[in-house]
Amino acid sequence: MSKIIYNRACRSFLANYLKQSRNQVHSRLFGCSSKSMFERVQSSHSSKVIPSLLAFTLAYAYSEPKDEERQLLEQADKLFDSNKLEEMISLLKSLKCWEENNEVLWRIARCNYHQLKYRTDKGSQEYMSILEDSFSLVEKSLKINDKCGSAYKWAAIILDEYSTAQGTKARIANLLRIKEFMEKAIEFSPHDPTAYYLLGEWHYGCSSVTWVERNLANLFFGSLPEASYELALELFERAEKIESGFYSKNQIMIAKTLLALNREKDRATNHLKSIVNKYKGSVKWADTEAYKEATQLLNKMGEKVPD
């Protein structure tokens, strides 16, 4: 008798479920209703049916939202790559319960950070407020998922920018925390070349501090954290091995680190000329910055800048 009840219940459940429109399914899967699909089944069928239906219900309910969400995130990333930042934010916030979605939170923080690059009021109250809000979003993302490499990466980037805007003392005070974020980014996203670039830049920056900054660090914090140009170069080159040409500024940093080490000047020179040739005329912010810096370095070295 229980087998007959089970079969009828399954057929009834499937028929009713499949009659629902796609919009109804999407709303239920992405909504924040306190009454789950499984609870609705439980209220209409006997307790003997419920355990067997649970596996089917959960498998269906939790597979489609992941697919839908992934598609939305991929679309948002394409908008980001096209510098359509406002459209990207609107799309991400169209996802129900986006405030509780760690993948959405760090992406919005990333978008806010990139919007600041085009502003000229660096250090203003509004500028700092946007950075504070962005960092709060990333912190919330990490509270939801503390194994998200991308969130750690953007925590490091945003905190570094915020500390730099505050001044030398604040930047030195946050150096170790920034480094920890970068190391966590590598731990949880070992195939992300940008994570290695960031840690390499951290080592380069700490190795290049001025006499004033070093003495300030000694005064307030005992000393600067250990860092080296050697490790910086290793990290930049590791990033290129993961994805060659992924970021124009990583290529700049390889040349700068070689020059700082007073090693392979010809290689550094060729690298800089290659950057000038590759990124001349680019409209991307990072590429234009890399082009300018490569040109300046070549002029400083007395080398001819490619036409």
Short mmCIF file of the C-alpha atoms (twelve columns), coordinates in Angstrom:
data_MODEL
# 
_entry.id   MODEL 
# 
loop_
_atom_site.group_PDB 
_atom_site.id 
_atom_site.type_symbol 
_atom_site.label_atom_id 
_atom_site.label_alt_id 
_atom_site.label_comp_id 
_atom_site.label_asym_id 
_atom_site.label_seq_id 
_atom_site.Cartn_x 
_atom_site.Cartn_y 
_atom_site.Cartn_z 
_atom_site.pdbx_PDB_model_num 
ATOM 1   C CA . MET A 1   0.000  0.000  0.000   1 
ATOM 2   C CA . SER A 2   2.826  2.413  0.897   1 
ATOM 3   C CA . LYS A 3   4.407  1.728  -2.515  1 
ATOM 4   C CA . ILE A 4   1.180  2.794  -4.277  1 
ATOM 5   C CA . ILE A 5   1.026  5.955  -2.183  1 
ATOM 6   C CA . TYR A 6   4.661  6.663  -3.005  1 
ATOM 7   C CA . ASN A 7   4.176  6.248  -6.776  1 
ATOM 8   C CA . ARG A 8   1.063  8.416  -6.822  1 
ATOM 9   C CA . ALA A 9   2.737  11.071 -4.729  1 
ATOM 10  C CA . CYS A 10  5.778  11.186 -7.016  1 
ATOM 11  C CA . ARG A 11  3.626  11.447 -10.144 1 
ATOM 12  C CA . SER A 12  1.484  14.157 -8.586  1 
ATOM 13  C CA . PHE A 13  4.487  16.080 -7.340  1 
ATOM 14  C CA . LEU A 14  6.285  15.943 -10.690 1 
ATOM 15  C CA . ALA A 15  3.207  16.912 -12.674 1 
ATOM 16  C CA . ASN A 16  2.460  19.903 -10.492 1 
ATOM 17  C CA . TYR A 17  6.069  20.956 -10.406 1 
ATOM 18  C CA . LEU A 18  6.601  20.816 -14.168 1 
ATOM 19  C CA . LYS A 19  3.427  22.825 -14.839 1 
ATOM 20  C CA . GLN A 20  4.907  25.832 -13.135 1 
ATOM 21  C CA . SER A 21  6.324  28.534 -15.372 1 
ATOM 22  C CA . ARG A 22  10.044 29.231 -15.543 1 
ATOM 23  C CA . ASN A 23  9.490  32.544 -13.806 1 
ATOM 24  C CA . GLN A 24  7.803  30.846 -10.864 1 
ATOM 25  C CA . VAL A 25  10.678 28.385 -10.566 1 
ATOM 26  C CA . HIS A 26  13.272 31.145 -10.764 1 
ATOM 27  C CA . SER A 27  11.431 33.193 -8.144  1 
ATOM 28  C CA . ARG A 28  11.283 30.304 -5.742  1 
ATOM 29  C CA . LEU A 29  14.859 29.238 -6.255  1 
ATOM 30  C CA . PHE A 30  16.322 32.702 -5.861  1 
ATOM 31  C CA . GLY A 31  13.862 34.084 -3.344  1 
ATOM 32  C CA . CYS A 32  14.201 34.139 0.408   1 
ATOM 33  C CA . SER A 33  10.943 32.496 1.379   1 
ATOM 34  C CA . SER A 34  10.899 31.059 4.857   1 
ATOM 35  C CA . LYS A 35  8.857  28.095 3.659   1 
ATOM 36  C CA . SER A 36  10.963 25.773 1.518   1 
ATOM 37  C CA . MET A 37  9.823  23.596 -1.358  1 
ATOM 38  C CA . PHE A 38  10.365 20.536 0.795   1 
ATOM 39  C CA . GLU A 39  8.117  21.943 3.534   1 
ATOM 40  C CA . ARG A 40  5.314  22.444 1.011   1 
ATOM 41  C CA . VAL A 41  5.591  18.825 -0.053  1 
ATOM 42  C CA . GLN A 42  5.620  17.739 3.568   1 
ATOM 43  C CA . SER A 43  2.307  19.493 4.223   1 
ATOM 44  C CA . SER A 44  0.499  17.611 1.422   1 
ATOM 45  C CA . HIS A 45  1.892  14.057 1.572   1 
ATOM 46  C CA . SER A 46  2.382  11.418 4.185   1 
ATOM 47  C CA . SER A 47  5.589  11.239 6.169   1 
ATOM 48  C CA . LYS A 48  6.476  7.977  4.409   1 
ATOM 49  C CA . VAL A 49  6.733  9.780  1.090   1 
ATOM 50  C CA . ILE A 50  8.862  12.670 2.305   1 
ATOM 51  C CA . PRO A 51  12.281 11.024 2.764   1 
ATOM 52  C CA . SER A 52  12.218 9.566  -0.754  1 
ATOM 53  C CA . LEU A 53  11.163 12.864 -2.326  1 
ATOM 54  C CA . LEU A 54  13.788 14.855 -0.447  1 
ATOM 55  C CA . ALA A 55  16.702 13.764 -2.631  1 
ATOM 56  C CA . PHE A 56  14.844 14.629 -5.848  1 
ATOM 57  C CA . THR A 57  13.591 17.964 -4.545  1 
ATOM 58  C CA . LEU A 58  16.940 19.152 -3.246  1 
ATOM 59  C CA . ALA A 59  18.819 17.980 -6.335  1 
ATOM 60  C CA . TYR A 60  16.474 19.955 -8.582  1 
ATOM 61  C CA . ALA A 61  16.245 22.996 -6.361  1 
ATOM 62  C CA . TYR A 62  19.947 23.412 -5.807  1 
ATOM 63  C CA . SER A 63  21.246 22.625 -9.293  1 
ATOM 64  C CA . GLU A 64  19.302 25.168 -11.323 1 
ATOM 65  C CA . PRO A 65  19.991 28.258 -9.194  1 
ATOM 66  C CA . LYS A 66  23.692 27.525 -9.374  1 
ATOM 67  C CA . ASP A 67  23.481 27.362 -13.164 1 
ATOM 68  C CA . GLU A 68  21.369 30.516 -13.347 1 
ATOM 69  C CA . GLU A 69  23.586 32.326 -10.892 1 
ATOM 70  C CA . ARG A 70  26.744 31.275 -12.723 1 
ATOM 71  C CA . GLN A 71  25.335 32.619 -15.989 1 
ATOM 72  C CA . LEU A 72  24.470 35.919 -14.347 1 
ATOM 73  C CA . LEU A 73  27.942 36.207 -12.805 1 
ATOM 74  C CA . GLU A 74  29.589 35.411 -16.149 1 
ATOM 75  C CA . GLN A 75  27.473 38.101 -17.810 1 
ATOM 76  C CA . ALA A 76  28.452 40.548 -15.053 1 
ATOM 77  C CA . ASP A 77  32.139 39.751 -15.570 1 
ATOM 78  C CA . LYS A 78  31.794 40.454 -19.290 1 
ATOM 79  C CA . LEU A 79  30.269 43.830 -18.484 1 
ATOM 80  C CA . PHE A 80  33.172 44.502 -16.150 1 
ATOM 81  C CA . ASP A 81  35.707 43.625 -18.859 1 
ATOM 82  C CA . SER A 82  33.881 46.039 -21.180 1 
ATOM 83  C CA . ASN A 83  34.045 48.746 -18.492 1 
ATOM 84  C CA . LYS A 84  30.243 48.885 -18.265 1 
ATOM 85  C CA . LEU A 85  30.384 49.232 -14.514 1 
ATOM 86  C CA . GLU A 86  26.963 50.733 -13.793 1 
ATOM 87  C CA . GLU A 87  25.260 48.047 -15.880 1 
ATOM 88  C CA . MET A 88  27.255 45.414 -14.022 1 
ATOM 89  C CA . ILE A 89  26.136 46.654 -10.611 1 
ATOM 90  C CA . SER A 90  22.496 46.821 -11.711 1 
ATOM 91  C CA . LEU A 91  22.677 43.264 -13.021 1 
ATOM 92  C CA . LEU A 92  24.249 41.916 -9.827  1 
ATOM 93  C CA . LYS A 93  21.670 43.649 -7.648  1 
ATOM 94  C CA . SER A 94  18.868 42.121 -9.706  1 
ATOM 95  C CA . LEU A 95  19.683 38.803 -8.044  1 
ATOM 96  C CA . LYS A 96  17.374 38.273 -5.090  1 
ATOM 97  C CA . CYS A 97  19.122 38.235 -1.735  1 
ATOM 98  C CA . TRP A 98  22.263 39.620 -3.395  1 
ATOM 99  C CA . GLU A 99  23.264 41.131 -0.047  1 
ATOM 100 C CA . GLU A 100 23.855 37.607 1.258   1 
ATOM 101 C CA . ASN A 101 25.719 36.299 -1.801  1 
ATOM 102 C CA . ASN A 102 29.485 36.367 -1.337  1 
ATOM 103 C CA . GLU A 103 30.179 36.157 -5.109  1 
ATOM 104 C CA . VAL A 104 28.052 39.238 -5.708  1 
ATOM 105 C CA . LEU A 105 29.458 41.221 -2.782  1 
ATOM 106 C CA . TRP A 106 33.115 41.087 -3.776  1 
ATOM 107 C CA . ARG A 107 32.238 41.835 -7.394  1 
ATOM 108 C CA . ILE A 108 30.363 44.997 -6.408  1 
ATOM 109 C CA . ALA A 109 33.327 46.025 -4.237  1 
ATOM 110 C CA . ARG A 110 35.650 45.455 -7.225  1 
ATOM 111 C CA . CYS A 111 33.407 47.572 -9.409  1 
ATOM 112 C CA . ASN A 112 33.313 50.413 -6.869  1 
ATOM 113 C CA . TYR A 113 37.096 50.364 -6.680  1 
ATOM 114 C CA . HIS A 114 37.494 50.606 -10.457 1 
ATOM 115 C CA . GLN A 115 35.064 53.509 -10.651 1 
ATOM 116 C CA . LEU A 116 37.375 55.442 -8.328  1 
ATOM 117 C CA . LYS A 117 40.253 55.159 -10.812 1 
ATOM 118 C CA . TYR A 118 38.624 57.763 -13.018 1 
ATOM 119 C CA . ARG A 119 38.175 60.308 -10.222 1 
ATOM 120 C CA . THR A 120 40.488 63.185 -9.475  1 
ATOM 121 C CA . ASP A 121 39.489 63.715 -5.831  1 
ATOM 122 C CA . LYS A 122 41.676 60.975 -4.361  1 
ATOM 123 C CA . GLY A 123 41.667 61.236 -0.574  1 
ATOM 124 C CA . SER A 124 38.441 63.261 -0.402  1 
ATOM 125 C CA . GLN A 125 35.756 62.345 2.117   1 
ATOM 126 C CA . GLU A 126 33.545 60.811 -0.573  1 
ATOM 127 C CA . TYR A 127 36.466 58.894 -2.059  1 
ATOM 128 C CA . MET A 128 37.393 57.424 1.326   1 
ATOM 129 C CA . SER A 129 33.763 56.648 2.126   1 
ATOM 130 C CA . ILE A 130 33.426 54.601 -1.073  1 
ATOM 131 C CA . LEU A 131 36.570 52.649 -0.161  1 
ATOM 132 C CA . GLU A 132 35.262 52.011 3.350   1 
ATOM 133 C CA . ASP A 133 31.931 50.745 1.992   1 
ATOM 134 C CA . SER A 134 33.717 48.569 -0.568  1 
ATOM 135 C CA . PHE A 135 35.951 47.022 2.071   1 
ATOM 136 C CA . SER A 136 32.884 46.324 4.228   1 
ATOM 137 C CA . LEU A 137 31.322 44.454 1.300   1 
ATOM 138 C CA . VAL A 138 34.429 42.289 0.915   1 
ATOM 139 C CA . GLU A 139 34.562 41.616 4.659   1 
ATOM 140 C CA . LYS A 140 30.938 40.498 4.554   1 
ATOM 141 C CA . SER A 141 31.719 38.286 1.557   1 
ATOM 142 C CA . LEU A 142 34.487 36.605 3.561   1 
ATOM 143 C CA . LYS A 143 32.185 36.089 6.541   1 
ATOM 144 C CA . ILE A 144 29.841 34.185 4.232   1 
ATOM 145 C CA . ASN A 145 32.666 32.235 2.579   1 
ATOM 146 C CA . ASP A 146 36.109 32.436 4.165   1 
ATOM 147 C CA . LYS A 147 37.658 30.297 1.434   1 
ATOM 148 C CA . CYS A 148 37.036 32.669 -1.475  1 
ATOM 149 C CA . GLY A 149 40.343 33.620 -3.068  1 
ATOM 150 C CA . SER A 150 38.847 36.459 -5.122  1 
ATOM 151 C CA . ALA A 151 37.378 38.096 -2.026  1 
ATOM 152 C CA . TYR A 152 40.761 37.961 -0.267  1 
ATOM 153 C CA . LYS A 153 42.395 39.453 -3.356  1 
ATOM 154 C CA . TRP A 154 40.032 42.420 -3.427  1 
ATOM 155 C CA . ALA A 155 40.289 42.853 0.316   1 
ATOM 156 C CA . ALA A 156 44.044 43.304 -0.169  1 
ATOM 157 C CA . ILE A 157 43.648 45.708 -3.105  1 
ATOM 158 C CA . ILE A 158 41.029 47.903 -1.453  1 
ATOM 159 C CA . LEU A 159 42.742 48.004 1.945   1 
ATOM 160 C CA . ASP A 160 46.028 48.926 0.261   1 
ATOM 161 C CA . GLU A 161 44.367 51.774 -1.635  1 
ATOM 162 C CA . TYR A 162 42.590 52.986 1.507   1 
ATOM 163 C CA . SER A 163 45.797 52.881 3.566   1 
ATOM 164 C CA . THR A 164 47.797 54.642 0.853   1 
ATOM 165 C CA . ALA A 165 45.214 57.436 0.662   1 
ATOM 166 C CA . GLN A 166 45.399 57.845 4.444   1 
ATOM 167 C CA . GLY A 167 49.163 58.332 4.396   1 
ATOM 168 C CA . THR A 168 52.467 56.617 5.112   1 
ATOM 169 C CA . LYS A 169 51.751 55.745 8.741   1 
ATOM 170 C CA . ALA A 170 48.448 54.029 7.921   1 
ATOM 171 C CA . ARG A 171 49.974 52.142 5.011   1 
ATOM 172 C CA . ILE A 172 52.835 50.809 7.114   1 
ATOM 173 C CA . ALA A 173 50.393 49.843 9.879   1 
ATOM 174 C CA . ASN A 174 48.390 47.702 7.460   1 
ATOM 175 C CA . LEU A 175 51.266 46.082 5.564   1 
ATOM 176 C CA . LEU A 176 51.083 42.732 7.344   1 
ATOM 177 C CA . ARG A 177 47.305 42.528 7.101   1 
ATOM 178 C CA . ILE A 178 47.463 43.290 3.385   1 
ATOM 179 C CA . LYS A 179 50.097 40.598 2.934   1 
ATOM 180 C CA . GLU A 180 47.919 38.074 4.803   1 
ATOM 181 C CA . PHE A 181 45.026 38.797 2.447   1 
ATOM 182 C CA . MET A 182 47.327 38.274 -0.552  1 
ATOM 183 C CA . GLU A 183 48.656 34.988 0.795   1 
ATOM 184 C CA . LYS A 184 45.100 33.794 1.427   1 
ATOM 185 C CA . ALA A 185 44.206 34.749 -2.148  1 
ATOM 186 C CA . ILE A 186 47.004 32.497 -3.418  1 
ATOM 187 C CA . GLU A 187 46.020 29.702 -1.029  1 
ATOM 188 C CA . PHE A 188 42.410 29.587 -2.214  1 
ATOM 189 C CA . SER A 189 42.980 30.652 -5.841  1 
ATOM 190 C CA . PRO A 190 46.359 29.097 -6.720  1 
ATOM 191 C CA . HIS A 191 45.723 29.458 -10.459 1 
ATOM 192 C CA . ASP A 192 44.919 33.170 -10.350 1 
ATOM 193 C CA . PRO A 193 47.975 35.019 -11.720 1 
ATOM 194 C CA . THR A 194 46.812 38.333 -10.264 1 
ATOM 195 C CA . ALA A 195 47.195 36.979 -6.726  1 
ATOM 196 C CA . TYR A 196 50.890 36.299 -7.365  1 
ATOM 197 C CA . TYR A 197 51.296 39.705 -8.996  1 
ATOM 198 C CA . LEU A 198 49.873 41.431 -5.920  1 
ATOM 199 C CA . LEU A 199 52.162 39.629 -3.504  1 
ATOM 200 C CA . GLY A 200 55.098 40.320 -5.818  1 
ATOM 201 C CA . GLU A 201 54.213 44.002 -5.840  1 
ATOM 202 C CA . TRP A 202 54.018 43.927 -2.037  1 
ATOM 203 C CA . HIS A 203 57.569 42.541 -1.841  1 
ATOM 204 C CA . TYR A 204 58.800 45.069 -4.390  1 
ATOM 205 C CA . GLY A 205 57.146 47.944 -2.555  1 
ATOM 206 C CA . CYS A 206 58.497 46.946 0.850   1 
ATOM 207 C CA . SER A 207 61.978 46.553 -0.642  1 
ATOM 208 C CA . SER A 208 61.791 50.000 -2.246  1 
ATOM 209 C CA . VAL A 209 60.738 52.093 0.751   1 
ATOM 210 C CA . THR A 210 62.412 55.437 1.284   1 
ATOM 211 C CA . TRP A 211 64.717 56.235 4.183   1 
ATOM 212 C CA . VAL A 212 61.922 58.270 5.813   1 
ATOM 213 C CA . GLU A 213 59.412 55.422 5.534   1 
ATOM 214 C CA . ARG A 214 61.869 52.885 6.919   1 
ATOM 215 C CA . ASN A 215 62.684 55.056 9.915   1 
ATOM 216 C CA . LEU A 216 59.003 55.745 10.504  1 
ATOM 217 C CA . ALA A 217 58.376 51.998 10.506  1 
ATOM 218 C CA . ASN A 218 61.218 51.464 12.958  1 
ATOM 219 C CA . LEU A 219 59.827 54.164 15.224  1 
ATOM 220 C CA . PHE A 220 56.220 52.991 15.370  1 
ATOM 221 C CA . PHE A 221 56.341 49.280 14.539  1 
ATOM 222 C CA . GLY A 222 59.866 48.106 15.323  1 
ATOM 223 C CA . SER A 223 60.754 47.369 11.704  1 
ATOM 224 C CA . LEU A 224 59.311 46.721 8.273   1 
ATOM 225 C CA . PRO A 225 58.178 43.190 7.404   1 
ATOM 226 C CA . GLU A 226 60.733 41.048 5.606   1 
ATOM 227 C CA . ALA A 227 60.643 41.421 1.841   1 
ATOM 228 C CA . SER A 228 62.981 41.018 -1.129  1 
ATOM 229 C CA . TYR A 229 63.325 41.879 -4.799  1 
ATOM 230 C CA . GLU A 230 64.294 38.260 -5.444  1 
ATOM 231 C CA . LEU A 231 60.989 36.945 -4.181  1 
ATOM 232 C CA . ALA A 232 59.134 39.710 -5.983  1 
ATOM 233 C CA . LEU A 233 60.693 38.665 -9.302  1 
ATOM 234 C CA . GLU A 234 59.904 35.015 -8.610  1 
ATOM 235 C CA . LEU A 235 56.246 35.877 -7.985  1 
ATOM 236 C CA . PHE A 236 55.924 38.066 -11.108 1 
ATOM 237 C CA . GLU A 237 57.450 35.331 -13.255 1 
ATOM 238 C CA . ARG A 238 55.244 32.701 -11.638 1 
ATOM 239 C CA . ALA A 239 52.211 34.797 -12.588 1 
ATOM 240 C CA . GLU A 240 53.384 34.926 -16.225 1 
ATOM 241 C CA . LYS A 241 53.818 31.151 -16.265 1 
ATOM 242 C CA . ILE A 242 50.222 30.725 -15.154 1 
ATOM 243 C CA . GLU A 243 48.920 33.110 -17.829 1 
ATOM 244 C CA . SER A 244 51.326 34.881 -20.122 1 
ATOM 245 C CA . GLY A 245 50.460 38.513 -20.806 1 
ATOM 246 C CA . PHE A 246 47.508 38.484 -18.392 1 
ATOM 247 C CA . TYR A 247 48.248 41.988 -17.061 1 
ATOM 248 C CA . SER A 248 50.380 44.733 -18.550 1 
ATOM 249 C CA . LYS A 249 51.564 45.999 -15.164 1 
ATOM 250 C CA . ASN A 250 52.966 42.586 -14.258 1 
ATOM 251 C CA . GLN A 251 55.245 42.873 -17.274 1 
ATOM 252 C CA . ILE A 252 56.316 46.344 -16.145 1 
ATOM 253 C CA . MET A 253 57.125 44.979 -12.695 1 
ATOM 254 C CA . ILE A 254 59.353 42.243 -14.118 1 
ATOM 255 C CA . ALA A 255 61.425 44.890 -15.914 1 
ATOM 256 C CA . LYS A 256 61.526 47.178 -12.858 1 
ATOM 257 C CA . THR A 257 62.581 44.355 -10.562 1 
ATOM 258 C CA . LEU A 258 65.368 43.284 -12.917 1 
ATOM 259 C CA . LEU A 259 66.620 46.870 -12.922 1 
ATOM 260 C CA . ALA A 260 66.363 47.074 -9.118  1 
ATOM 261 C CA . LEU A 261 68.448 43.900 -8.880  1 
ATOM 262 C CA . ASN A 262 70.913 45.380 -11.395 1 
ATOM 263 C CA . ARG A 263 70.506 42.193 -13.371 1 
ATOM 264 C CA . GLU A 264 69.872 41.392 -17.043 1 
ATOM 265 C CA . LYS A 265 69.589 45.004 -18.192 1 
ATOM 266 C CA . ASP A 266 69.199 43.921 -21.820 1 
ATOM 267 C CA . ARG A 267 66.293 41.690 -20.895 1 
ATOM 268 C CA . ALA A 268 64.646 44.508 -18.932 1 
ATOM 269 C CA . THR A 269 65.152 46.918 -21.847 1 
ATOM 270 C CA . ASN A 270 63.653 44.513 -24.375 1 
ATOM 271 C CA . HIS A 271 60.772 43.896 -22.018 1 
ATOM 272 C CA . LEU A 272 60.023 47.622 -21.759 1 
ATOM 273 C CA . LYS A 273 60.194 48.097 -25.543 1 
ATOM 274 C CA . SER A 274 57.817 45.184 -25.983 1 
ATOM 275 C CA . ILE A 275 55.370 46.837 -23.577 1 
ATOM 276 C CA . VAL A 276 55.503 50.112 -25.523 1 
ATOM 277 C CA . ASN A 277 54.832 48.308 -28.804 1 
ATOM 278 C CA . LYS A 278 52.047 46.166 -27.386 1 
ATOM 279 C CA . TYR A 279 50.066 48.752 -25.440 1 
ATOM 280 C CA . LYS A 280 50.489 51.890 -27.490 1 
ATOM 281 C CA . GLY A 281 46.995 53.218 -28.210 1 
ATOM 282 C CA . SER A 282 45.247 50.984 -25.659 1 
ATOM 283 C CA . VAL A 283 42.259 52.565 -23.917 1 
ATOM 284 C CA . LYS A 284 42.432 50.347 -20.821 1 
ATOM 285 C CA . TRP A 285 43.564 52.134 -17.682 1 
ATOM 286 C CA . ALA A 286 46.213 49.573 -16.684 1 
ATOM 287 C CA . ASP A 287 47.608 49.401 -20.229 1 
ATOM 288 C CA . THR A 288 47.916 53.165 -20.579 1 
ATOM 289 C CA . GLU A 289 49.680 53.336 -17.201 1 
ATOM 290 C CA . ALA A 290 52.066 50.537 -18.241 1 
ATOM 291 C CA . TYR A 291 52.787 52.298 -21.541 1 
ATOM 292 C CA . LYS A 292 53.559 55.604 -19.792 1 
ATOM 293 C CA . GLU A 293 55.816 53.966 -17.210 1 
ATOM 294 C CA . ALA A 294 57.686 51.909 -19.807 1 
ATOM 295 C CA . THR A 295 58.272 55.042 -21.891 1 
ATOM 296 C CA . GLN A 296 59.546 56.972 -18.863 1 
ATOM 297 C CA . LEU A 297 61.899 54.181 -17.847 1 
ATOM 298 C CA . LEU A 298 63.353 53.870 -21.342 1 
ATOM 299 C CA . ASN A 299 63.952 57.622 -21.507 1 
ATOM 300 C CA . LYS A 300 65.576 57.529 -18.068 1 
ATOM 301 C CA . MET A 301 67.858 54.710 -19.223 1 
ATOM 302 C CA . GLY A 302 68.785 56.625 -22.356 1 
ATOM 303 C CA . GLU A 303 67.182 54.019 -24.590 1 
ATOM 304 C CA . LYS A 304 65.281 54.822 -27.754 1 
ATOM 305 C CA . VAL A 305 61.517 54.539 -27.373 1 
ATOM 306 C CA . PRO A 306 59.918 52.552 -30.225 1 
ATOM 307 C CA . ASP A 307 57.817 54.651 -32.604 1 
# 
